[in-house]
Amino acid sequence: MKRLLSILLFLCGLTAVAQSPAPAPAQIGSSHTAFLAFAGAPAQTDVQREQTRVLYTSLYQAIAGTGRYQLVATPAAAELCMEFSLLENASFSGFRLAIFDCKLHALLWTLDQSVQPALRSAAIQRNIDAATAQLLSDLNTLASGKIPGALLPKNQKN
């Protein structure tokens, strides 16, 4: 009976902990300057290289446009370093934004965002814009000290 009671108390403690999500790293919200780097992509065709350029430019302009971070020209001038890279395998096509503390080069967070495939230029740009908007939403959630909702169980959404 004591063992059953111990197990129940332990499980109740786990439930209480699960209801309070951990905070996002404070540096993401307190930083004012950021450096955006291109960290690479799988082997690319000419069309893929152009799509990569469009995606990087869209992401750069979107981050700059939020006003949350001043994008700077060198990592030495930044509080946060953001590394943009493309991801592609048989089941996933998208991009990653890894966020580091520049001074410590400590990884703070990684955001992966899928991009829906398309054949026409207009559809490609529309899908890139949608993926970029979702990534910015997740970045803003992190900057507010919360974990993006897609990473939380349904009963813990922000």
Secondary structure by P-SEA (a helix, b strand, c coil): caaaaaaaaaaaaaaaaaacccccccccccccbbbbbbcccccccaaaaaaaaaaaaaaaaaaaaacccccccccccccbbbbbbbbbcccccbbbbbbcccccccccbbbbbbbbbbccaaaaaaaaaaaaaaaaaaaaaaaacccccccccccccc
